Structure formats: C-alpha cells, structure tokens
C-alpha cells in the first residue's frame, strides 16, 4: 500500500509532525518505507533535511529516501548534520 500526503509546507511544523506521529502510530507490526519527494533538480537541501528529521522524529524508521525530478537517494544519518 502506498499512502501519498500532498500539500505539505516546504518545512515541517509541529502540526505536521504531530499528524505524522498519529498516522505512524497505527502501523504497529507493519514494515514501513519512507520517501520524501519534491520537484526540482537541486541536491539534498536544508528543507529536505528538515523533513527527513521530522519523519524520523515521528517514526524511527530508517532509512528515509528523498527523490526529486532527477534522482532518488537514501539519506544517511551524516546527511542530517
């Protein structure tokens, strides 16, 4: 099953993180993969890092993936620094 969440702000806010915690809380015993997608071709940016950090804070799932118009990558813990 794929669940798409549209119309998120460029950077996560507390409401978005709380909503994600609520959604991820219903996934007990289920394997989850996370992908943050955005338009454009720029490499990993600060907004991507903020969203990956928020996804990990809401659900300690690792790894998190980031995709844009030209690529897909796995975000390593070092990428969040």
PyMOL commands that set and color helices and strands:
alter all, ss='L'
color gray80, all
select helices_A, chain A and resi 14-25+46-58+77-80
alter helices_A, ss='H'
color red, helices_A
select strands_A, chain A and resi 34-37+64-67+72-75
alter strands_A, ss='S'
color yellow, strands_A
deselect
rebuild
show_as cartoon
